[in-house]
């Protein structure tokens, strides 16, 4: 059987008297793109921290195979390094200067920031910085990409643009991806599988699959339907209205 | 305004020298070589005292910034000495080190060390923890975390505090030399006062002010290093 690169089994975790997880089990397949949505404070980020081995569960087992890199909620580019230097952090394992340079140039071209190679993060827009964050995490030899609300600080249009960008980058750099987000459209537009978590202690309310190749249009009927299903699952829309909804709106 | 006041004779010319008197005094001081000697003496003391404070204060701040318990233990003490005017040390400085370079260097050190430690501690404590997580994700060792994360992350704040502290050191050297010196710009001012040479006194004041500005301008150059600009531009 193909071992899942990311796997938590019967995990329980409490912070003081607050139980975050009780006997939670999640398994993520190689190359899969999984989105995790749920009410705020339900432990979505904590789940990522378990996957990245940053925190250990109180009980249960966490398996994490391969090199995982995370894109954080807050700006995490080193502000004292240029765009190139930041991305090169992902290439530290390559000792050959020429090879490093080649991969860096390719990446800068892919994210369309060739002319900003020697700029510092504070000289870029929020969307550009997030592209550099993705580039740093994807370049080199990582296997797993953990995304913690990576686009939450961006404006709506930039967010949509970056979703397409991420889909394009993953074409070139296939990875196992876990995306934690409160943006339900984002989940529906990007993920192969969406895990909806309940309030604390978080359990899996439901799992939805989206069988549609990326990049997907935001207004594609399957995406719209998935958005509705997630909202219904979170109790924010009525299940019954689903049948009446016209996908052509 | 200076000229107007001196022409109007608001104060007698013996206590309010005119620009012309001061210019003459300046020429005299330069010709005898005394001014240059005094400038060299003061600058030597400031650079030595301030340099010692930088090379001990920043490492001490780094160390305290990373060890919470030690910091809790030492911070009240450092705050106490920071609040204590370095001039209060003058009697001890003279008793311990006599008159000359050493007591002045000691006083400058006492004036600069504590603010530098505090500024470094605060800067280290302010580094967003996400930078250390990134460093872990990309396999940084301890030495690399220090040189490639901690130091560049505190650089802008530390440079600002270097400018402030150097200004402080320059203030202190003048006061210290007045009492514990036998040369230097502070001593020159005191000497001029004792000799009732108000023209030389003003000349000294101008030189002190100008050098203070020049010192700050030199340190200002540090803020123009590309890899620290981020600290001043957001």
Interface residues (C-beta under 8 A of the other chain):
Chain A: X52 X54 X68 X69 X70 X72 X74 X75 X76 X78 X79 X80 X81 X89 X90 X92 X93 X120 X121 X122
Chain B: X128 X130 X131 X133 X134 X137 X138 X139 X148 X149 X152 X153 X155 X226 X227 X228 X229 X230 X231 X233 X234
